[in-house]
Amino acid sequence: MDVSARLIELKPGTEQRVREWAAFLLRHRDEANETLRNEGVDIESWFEVALDGKRYLLCYIRAASIQEAEAVAGRSTSAVDEYHQQFKVDTWVRGRGAFGRLVIDLGADSR
């Protein structure tokens, strides 16, 4: 099992677009969960974070293989994945993501 955490800086003035993205995913929850199953993703969580006057998204993913999940997502033609890809273009500051290193992973199924 692979895990990944990433801190993504958001472009200024994209607060409304983040709310729209979250609402879209919640409205299309079944399709979004189906795309995650196709990617081998068990958990994908997103958090909005403010640090030093900048806004970020923190993404946590647990998957059979992060590399395979990214490959499958890259080939996907689902409306949810296409919407998410456009969201990234619209809101993410390029080259400013930070990847986390797993230190501890606790839980009943984290053996």
PyMOL commands that set and color helices and strands:
alter all, ss='L'
color gray80, all
select helices_A, chain A and resi 15-27+29-39+66-75+79-91
alter helices_A, ss='H'
color red, helices_A
select strands_A, chain A and resi 2-9+41-51+54-63+98-99
alter strands_A, ss='S'
color yellow, strands_A
deselect
rebuild
show_as cartoon
